[in-house]
Amino acid sequence: MAVHKRSQAEGVAAAAGGGAVRRHRLAELEQRVVSCRRCPRLVEWRERVAREKRAAFRDEEYWGRPLPGFGDPEASVYILGLAPAAHGGNRTGRVFTGDRSGDWLFAALHRTGFANQPTSERAGDGLRLTGAFIAAAVRCAPPANRPLPGERGNCLPYAAEELELMPSVRVIVALGGFAWDAALRLYGPIRPRSKFGHGVELLLPDGRFLLGSYHPSQQNTFTGRLTEQMLDDVLAQARHHATNGGRA
């Protein structure tokens, strides 16, 4: 599951000659994610939520399946969240789309030049990301938004594959402590282990940077623990590293 360090020559060769192949493999990975049934508890929950629905969305057809990553295949910034919301991504079929956390994230991505529009309501609504790719550490909506360790372990190989297929990624932005820990697990034991914090950055073994940000959850945004400026600053920090540093 670990993301292995490549030589500079290998990275150049992959970027120069493998674009079409990598896009094809990303599409294949997306299909494998969508059809995944590795975690019985998550399968039961996501499908039950899709059947019973929330009253406000009773006329909508829920996605009710795992969510693949979304964004620019040539992204330099990879944004990792926790898991889809039961009535957000599990409803709309796109990560961070259709819930309050997504409202904050996509507005910030628009302000910082990564998204062509500030809102995301459903798949196919015209949203495009440039230079950014978004994924979740756990691809199915979990009960009470709390995945189990084994469920995280089942899902992390998908993020590892995405990162291997996107050699242009120079920065990983972890939204919350769960995503931070998941990102570190992608690289195996890292000593000393850096503690999560907003704005904390860590140089990873393959030359990429890991940046921490508080998750744009309602609890964090309503209480002011995370402000628009704080989120914008982390994304600007990510762009700086992607442009001036990051992967060797």
Beta strands, then each sheet from edge to edge (+ up, - down):
strand 1: 70-71
strand 2: 77-81
strand 3: 132-136
strand 4: 171-175
strand 5: 201-203
strand 6: 209-213
sheet 1: 1+ 3- 2- 4- 6- 5+
end
